[in-house]
Amino acid sequence: MALFSRFFTSAERKPLPSLEEILALRNLPMDLPGLEPLKEEFRHLSAEERVQWGDALQDLVARGWPLPPLWLDAQYDLAPRLVPVWVAERDGYFFRPFVDGLALRMVAGGQTLPAAWLTLWGVTWEDVLDRSLEQLREHSRQIPFRRQPSGIYRGEFPDGQSASRFLLPELWSGLFPGQNTFIAIPGEDELLVAPQVLLPQLVEAISKSLAGPAPRLMGTIYQQVGQNFLPATLQDPHPMAQPQRELRQADLIEAYKAQEGCFPPELGHPAPAGVVRTKQGRSVSYTTWQEGRPALLPDTDLIGFVAANGRPLGIYFRQTLPRISEIHGTPVDIWGPRRIRYEAFPTVDQLARLECFATGEQMTDMFVAAGPAKHRPVNAPMQDLASSGARAAQASSPVPAHLRGLSLGMQSDDD
């Protein structure tokens, strides 16, 4: 009897909160712009779904973002977009990681999609992504990749969003049968594809694109490995290892530059990141820390220390900074790459515990003062500083193997 009683006894139903109650609890007006078309969908929601629906409305209003169009209309106007991960984190719209350094967002009805829209529509991200890729695939039909005079291929799509075709490898993965395929998307309207033998030409095309007026998307070269994509793993002595290293470093520095104007002054000085080139031709990331106020240090290979009066104290490998146990840093809550906040500046005796890349005198030769708190590399030949990295070559050194024994030479003009 107990079994049959379940079929004929309905569960007690909780009263559904009305739209007026949902809005009142969140101090939202009934005449909220864009709300009227969504009211019909609200009637079909359960009590729990209505609460989530109200929370989504509240989130949109708090951020100053518009309410979505009806899903019945928006589903026919979807477009995926690839952006650097730091951009996606900064902007706060819904995104999913795509490959290392890149995130996937969605544009619906000309507006970047917030997570709250999915809740108000009652659909999943997978539903939206599948529909958007179907539409992108349809819009890409009969549009070939064109071979450039250099031999690499370039996607030429009239919508100005060629980079989004990175999501559709069936369009370009067969251009070089039996060869390793490399992909680059330096701008929104750039999708460059090349085999390994044409990597120099690919780097040249990327550099040309990044030097142009179009906004930068990503300089890093990606490689197709089976069904997966990852930054091209080009190791020394591969001739393209250094160009790939520089492109990746430039992508990172772009993110750090974007962070610099986002900190309250009382938190400290966001130390800039740059690149210096060693005598061996390897580019190494660095930052400059000046005494006198808290510093927000980027995660670079090297740190240049400068006294309060502007006197260079030397450049040291960042990985050895924990040897100064008296100085502790705290992570900064910020989108994008990591920064660490330090208040106490190390003394000369404390700096002596670190592994030296360049002495204060060598640092003076490397940099020209451009204000009390900033130094820039000089694009001029430098003396042979082969001994400056000698201590870093010790087997017990915490410095990564690829940075050990480096010395200085011609300096980059990047900063």
C-alpha positions as CSV (number, residue, x, y, z in Angstrom):
1,M,0.0,0.0,0.0
2,A,2.9,2.4,0.8
3,L,4.2,2.0,-2.8
4,F,0.8,2.9,-4.4
5,S,0.3,5.8,-1.9
6,R,3.3,7.6,-3.5
7,F,1.5,7.7,-6.9
8,F,-1.8,9.1,-5.5
9,T,-0.4,11.5,-2.9
10,S,0.9,14.7,-4.3
11,A,3.8,16.4,-2.5
12,E,3.0,19.5,-0.6
13,R,3.7,22.5,-2.8
14,K,5.3,25.6,-1.5
15,P,3.8,28.9,-2.6
16,L,5.6,30.5,-5.5
17,P,7.1,33.9,-4.8
18,S,5.5,36.5,-7.1
19,L,7.5,38.8,-9.4
20,E,6.6,41.7,-7.2
21,E,8.0,39.9,-4.2
22,I,11.2,38.9,-6.0
23,L,11.8,42.5,-7.1
24,A,10.9,44.1,-3.8
25,L,13.3,41.9,-1.9
26,R,16.1,43.2,-4.1
27,N,15.0,46.8,-4.3
28,L,14.3,46.6,-8.0
29,P,11.5,48.5,-9.7
30,M,8.7,46.9,-11.6
31,D,9.3,49.1,-14.6
32,L,12.9,47.9,-15.0
33,P,14.0,48.6,-18.6
34,G,13.9,45.3,-20.7
35,L,11.9,43.4,-18.0
36,E,8.5,43.3,-19.8
37,P,9.4,40.7,-22.5
38,L,10.9,38.4,-19.8
39,K,7.8,38.3,-17.6
40,E,6.2,35.5,-19.5
41,E,9.2,33.1,-18.9
42,F,9.0,34.0,-15.2
43,R,5.5,32.4,-14.9
44,H,6.9,28.9,-15.7
45,L,9.7,28.9,-13.1
46,S,9.8,26.9,-9.9
47,A,10.3,28.7,-6.5
48,E,14.0,28.0,-6.5
49,E,14.4,29.1,-10.2
50,R,12.5,32.3,-9.4
51,V,15.0,33.2,-6.7
52,Q,17.9,32.5,-9.0
53,W,16.2,34.6,-11.7
54,G,15.8,37.5,-9.3
55,D,19.5,37.2,-8.3
56,A,20.4,37.4,-12.0
57,L,18.4,40.6,-12.4
58,Q,20.0,42.1,-9.3
59,D,23.5,41.3,-10.6
60,L,22.8,42.9,-14.0
61,V,21.5,46.1,-12.4
62,A,24.4,46.3,-9.9
63,R,26.9,46.1,-12.8
64,G,25.0,48.5,-15.0
65,W,24.5,45.9,-17.7
66,P,21.3,45.6,-19.8
67,L,18.8,42.9,-19.5
68,P,18.9,40.3,-22.3
69,P,16.7,40.1,-25.4
70,L,14.4,37.1,-25.6
71,W,16.2,33.8,-26.1
72,L,13.9,33.1,-29.1
73,D,15.5,36.1,-30.8
74,A,19.0,36.0,-29.4
75,Q,19.7,32.4,-30.4
76,Y,19.9,33.5,-34.1
77,D,22.4,36.2,-33.4
78,L,25.3,34.5,-31.5
79,A,29.0,35.0,-32.2
80,P,32.0,33.5,-30.2
81,R,34.9,35.7,-29.4
82,L,38.5,34.9,-28.3
83,V,40.2,37.3,-26.0
84,P,43.3,37.2,-23.7
85,V,42.4,35.6,-20.4
86,W,43.3,38.8,-18.5
87,V,40.8,40.8,-20.6
88,A,38.1,38.2,-19.8
89,E,38.9,38.4,-16.0
90,R,39.0,42.2,-16.0
91,D,35.7,42.7,-17.9
92,G,33.7,40.3,-15.8
93,Y,31.6,38.8,-18.6
94,F,31.0,35.1,-18.8
95,F,33.9,33.2,-20.3
96,R,35.5,29.8,-20.5
97,P,39.2,29.0,-20.9
98,F,40.0,27.9,-24.5
99,V,43.8,27.4,-24.7
100,D,46.7,28.7,-22.6
101,G,46.4,32.5,-22.5
102,L,43.1,32.7,-24.4
103,A,39.5,32.7,-23.2
104,L,36.2,32.2,-25.1
105,R,33.4,34.7,-24.6
106,M,30.1,35.1,-26.4
107,V,28.4,38.0,-28.2
108,A,24.6,37.9,-28.3
109,G,22.7,40.6,-30.1
110,G,25.8,42.7,-30.3
111,Q,26.4,42.6,-26.5
112,T,29.0,40.5,-24.7
113,L,27.1,37.9,-22.8
114,P,27.1,38.1,-18.9
115,A,26.5,34.9,-16.9
116,A,23.2,36.3,-15.7
117,W,21.8,36.1,-19.2
118,L,22.1,32.3,-19.1
119,T,20.0,32.2,-15.9
120,L,17.3,34.5,-17.3
121,W,17.1,32.5,-20.5
122,G,17.1,29.1,-18.7
123,V,19.8,27.7,-21.1
124,T,23.3,26.4,-20.6
125,W,26.6,27.6,-21.9
126,E,26.8,24.5,-24.0
127,D,23.5,25.3,-25.7
128,V,24.7,28.8,-26.6
129,L,28.2,27.6,-27.7
130,D,26.8,24.8,-30.0
131,R,24.4,27.2,-31.7
132,S,27.1,29.9,-32.1
133,L,29.5,27.5,-33.7
134,E,26.8,26.2,-36.1
135,Q,26.2,29.8,-37.2
136,L,29.9,30.6,-37.4
137,R,30.4,27.5,-39.5
138,E,27.6,28.5,-41.8
139,H,29.0,32.0,-42.2
140,S,32.4,30.5,-43.1
141,R,31.3,28.4,-46.0
142,Q,32.9,29.0,-49.4
143,I,35.4,31.4,-47.9
144,P,38.9,30.0,-48.5
145,F,42.1,30.6,-46.7
146,R,44.4,32.5,-49.1
147,R,48.0,31.7,-49.6
148,Q,50.3,34.7,-49.0
149,P,53.5,35.4,-51.0
150,S,55.5,34.1,-48.0
151,G,53.8,30.7,-48.3
152,I,51.7,31.0,-45.1
153,Y,47.9,31.1,-45.2
154,R,45.6,33.8,-44.0
155,G,41.9,33.6,-43.2
156,E,40.0,36.4,-45.0
157,F,36.4,36.6,-43.7
158,P,34.3,39.7,-44.4
159,D,32.9,39.9,-40.8
160,G,36.2,41.2,-39.4
161,Q,36.4,38.3,-37.0
162,S,38.8,35.9,-38.6
163,A,40.4,35.0,-35.2
164,S,37.2,33.3,-34.1
165,R,37.8,30.6,-36.8
166,F,40.5,29.3,-34.5
167,L,37.5,27.5,-33.0
168,L,36.8,25.7,-36.3
169,P,40.0,23.7,-37.1
170,E,38.1,21.8,-39.8
171,L,38.4,25.0,-41.9
172,W,42.3,25.1,-41.9
173,S,43.8,21.9,-40.3
174,G,44.2,20.2,-43.7
175,L,46.2,23.0,-45.3
176,F,49.5,21.2,-44.7
177,P,48.9,17.5,-44.7
178,G,51.4,15.5,-42.8
179,Q,53.1,18.5,-41.4
180,N,53.0,20.2,-38.0
181,T,50.5,23.1,-38.1
182,F,51.1,26.4,-36.3
183,I,48.4,29.1,-35.7
184,A,48.5,32.7,-34.7
185,I,45.8,35.3,-34.0
186,P,47.6,38.6,-33.5
187,G,44.4,40.6,-34.1
188,E,40.6,40.0,-34.2
189,D,40.7,39.9,-38.0
190,E,43.9,37.8,-38.3
191,L,44.2,34.0,-38.4
192,L,47.5,32.9,-39.7
193,V,48.4,29.3,-40.4
194,A,51.9,27.9,-41.3
195,P,53.8,24.6,-41.3
196,Q,57.0,24.3,-39.3
197,V,59.3,25.1,-42.2
198,L,57.6,28.5,-42.6
199,L,57.8,29.6,-38.9
200,P,60.2,32.5,-39.8
201,Q,57.6,33.8,-42.2
202,L,54.9,33.4,-39.6
203,V,56.8,35.3,-37.0
204,E,57.4,38.1,-39.6
205,A,53.7,38.3,-40.3
206,I,52.8,38.4,-36.6
207,S,55.3,41.2,-36.0
208,K,53.9,43.2,-38.9
209,S,50.4,42.8,-37.6
210,L,51.3,43.7,-34.0
211,A,53.1,46.8,-35.3
212,G,49.9,48.0,-37.0
213,P,47.1,50.2,-35.7
214,A,44.7,47.3,-34.9
215,P,44.3,46.3,-31.2
216,R,46.5,43.4,-30.1
217,L,44.9,40.1,-29.5
218,M,47.7,37.6,-28.9
219,G,51.3,37.3,-30.2
220,T,51.9,33.8,-29.0
221,I,52.2,31.1,-31.6
222,Y,50.0,28.0,-31.0
223,Q,50.5,24.5,-32.3
224,Q,48.0,21.8,-33.1
225,V,48.8,18.5,-31.4
226,G,46.2,15.9,-32.3
227,Q,42.9,17.4,-31.3
228,N,44.5,19.8,-28.8
229,F,46.1,23.2,-29.1
230,L,48.9,24.7,-26.9
231,P,51.6,27.3,-27.2
232,A,54.3,26.1,-29.6
233,T,57.0,24.3,-27.6
234,L,60.1,25.5,-29.4
235,Q,63.2,24.8,-27.3
236,D,66.7,26.1,-27.8
237,P,68.6,25.6,-30.0
238,H,65.6,25.8,-32.3
239,P,66.0,29.1,-34.3
240,M,62.4,30.1,-33.6
241,A,62.6,29.5,-29.8
242,Q,63.8,33.0,-29.1
243,P,61.1,34.8,-31.3
244,Q,58.4,32.6,-29.6
245,R,59.8,33.5,-26.2
246,E,59.7,37.2,-27.0
247,L,56.1,37.0,-28.3
248,R,55.0,35.3,-25.2
249,Q,56.8,37.8,-23.0
250,A,55.3,40.7,-24.9
251,D,51.8,39.2,-24.3
252,L,52.5,39.1,-20.6
253,I,53.9,42.6,-20.5
254,E,50.8,43.8,-22.3
255,A,48.7,42.5,-19.4
256,Y,50.9,44.1,-16.8
257,K,50.7,47.4,-18.5
258,A,46.9,47.2,-18.5
259,Q,47.1,46.6,-14.7
260,E,49.2,49.7,-13.9
261,G,46.3,52.2,-13.8
262,C,43.9,50.0,-11.8
263,F,45.4,50.3,-8.3
264,P,44.5,52.9,-5.7
265,P,47.6,55.0,-4.9
266,E,47.6,54.1,-1.3
267,L,48.2,50.4,-2.1
268,G,51.6,51.1,-3.6
269,H,53.4,51.6,-6.9
270,P,52.7,49.1,-9.7
271,A,56.2,48.4,-10.8
272,P,56.4,48.2,-14.6
273,A,57.6,45.0,-16.4
274,G,60.0,45.0,-19.3
275,V,62.5,42.8,-21.2
276,V,66.2,42.9,-21.3
277,R,68.3,40.9,-23.7
278,T,71.4,39.0,-22.5
279,K,74.7,38.6,-24.2
280,Q,73.6,35.1,-25.4
281,G,70.6,36.7,-27.2
282,R,68.0,35.5,-24.7
283,S,65.3,37.9,-23.6
284,V,64.6,38.0,-19.9
285,S,61.8,39.8,-18.1
286,Y,62.6,42.3,-15.4
287,T,61.0,44.9,-13.1
288,T,62.4,47.9,-11.2
289,W,61.7,48.3,-7.4
290,Q,62.5,51.8,-6.0
291,E,62.9,52.4,-2.3
292,G,60.5,54.8,-0.6
293,R,57.0,53.4,-1.0
294,P,55.3,50.0,-1.2
295,A,55.8,48.2,-4.5
296,L,53.5,45.9,-6.4
297,L,55.9,43.6,-8.2
298,P,55.1,41.7,-11.3
299,D,56.2,38.1,-11.6
300,T,59.4,38.6,-13.7
301,D,62.7,36.8,-14.0
302,L,64.7,39.7,-12.6
303,I,64.3,42.6,-10.2
304,G,66.3,45.8,-10.4
305,F,66.7,47.6,-7.1
306,V,67.0,51.4,-6.9
307,A,67.7,53.5,-3.8
308,A,65.4,56.4,-2.8
309,N,67.9,58.9,-4.3
310,G,67.8,57.1,-7.7
311,R,71.1,55.2,-7.3
312,P,71.0,51.7,-9.0
313,L,71.8,48.9,-6.5
314,G,71.9,46.0,-8.9
315,I,69.7,43.5,-10.7
316,Y,69.0,40.1,-9.0
317,F,67.2,36.9,-9.9
318,R,63.6,37.1,-8.5
319,Q,63.6,33.4,-7.6
320,T,66.2,34.1,-4.9
321,L,64.2,36.8,-3.2
322,P,62.8,34.3,-0.5
323,R,66.4,34.3,0.9
324,I,65.6,37.6,2.5
325,S,63.3,36.0,5.1
326,E,62.7,39.3,6.9
327,I,60.7,40.7,4.0
328,H,57.4,39.2,3.2
329,G,55.1,39.9,0.3
330,T,51.4,39.6,0.0
331,P,49.5,38.7,-3.2
332,V,47.5,41.5,-4.7
333,D,43.8,40.9,-5.5
334,I,43.8,41.8,-9.2
335,W,42.7,40.2,-12.5
336,G,45.4,39.0,-14.9
337,P,49.0,37.9,-14.0
338,R,50.1,37.9,-10.4
339,R,51.6,40.8,-8.5
340,I,53.1,40.7,-5.0
341,R,53.0,43.7,-2.7
342,Y,56.1,44.5,-0.6
343,E,56.4,47.3,2.0
344,A,59.9,46.9,3.4
345,F,62.8,47.6,1.0
346,P,65.8,45.3,1.4
347,T,69.0,46.7,2.8
348,V,72.4,46.4,1.0
349,D,73.4,43.5,3.3
350,Q,70.1,41.7,2.5
351,L,70.6,42.2,-1.2
352,A,74.0,40.4,-0.9
353,R,72.1,37.2,-0.1
354,L,70.6,37.2,-3.6
355,E,72.1,35.9,-6.8
356,C,73.3,38.8,-8.9
357,F,72.6,39.3,-12.6
358,A,74.2,42.8,-12.8
359,T,75.9,45.0,-10.2
360,G,74.9,48.5,-9.4
361,E,77.5,49.9,-11.8
362,Q,76.4,47.5,-14.5
363,M,72.8,48.5,-13.9
364,T,73.8,52.2,-14.3
365,D,75.3,51.4,-17.7
366,M,72.1,49.5,-18.7
367,F,69.5,52.1,-17.7
368,V,69.0,55.8,-18.1
369,A,66.9,57.6,-15.4
370,A,63.6,58.8,-16.8
371,G,62.2,60.2,-13.6
372,P,62.7,59.4,-9.9
373,A,61.0,56.0,-10.1
374,K,61.5,54.6,-13.5
375,H,64.4,53.3,-15.6
376,R,64.4,52.2,-19.2
377,P,66.8,50.0,-21.1
378,V,69.3,51.7,-23.4
379,N,69.6,50.4,-26.9
380,A,73.4,50.5,-26.9
381,P,76.2,47.9,-26.9
382,M,77.2,46.8,-23.4
383,Q,80.5,45.6,-21.9
384,D,81.0,41.8,-21.6
385,L,79.3,40.9,-18.3
386,A,79.8,37.1,-18.6
387,S,80.8,36.9,-15.0
388,S,77.6,38.5,-13.7
389,G,75.7,35.2,-13.9
390,A,78.4,33.0,-12.6
391,R,76.9,32.3,-9.2
392,A,73.6,31.5,-10.8
393,A,75.2,28.5,-12.5
394,Q,75.5,26.7,-9.2
395,A,73.6,23.4,-9.2
396,S,71.9,24.3,-5.9
397,S,70.6,27.6,-7.3
398,P,66.8,28.1,-7.2
399,V,67.2,30.0,-10.5
400,P,65.6,28.0,-13.3
401,A,68.0,26.1,-15.5
402,H,67.2,28.2,-18.5
403,L,68.3,31.4,-16.7
404,R,71.5,30.2,-15.2
405,G,74.8,31.7,-16.4
406,L,73.1,34.5,-18.4
407,S,75.0,37.7,-19.1
408,L,74.2,41.0,-20.7
409,G,74.8,42.4,-24.1
410,M,72.7,44.5,-26.5
411,Q,69.7,45.7,-24.5
412,S,66.1,45.6,-25.7
413,D,64.2,48.9,-26.1
414,D,61.1,47.3,-24.7
415,D,59.9,48.5,-21.3
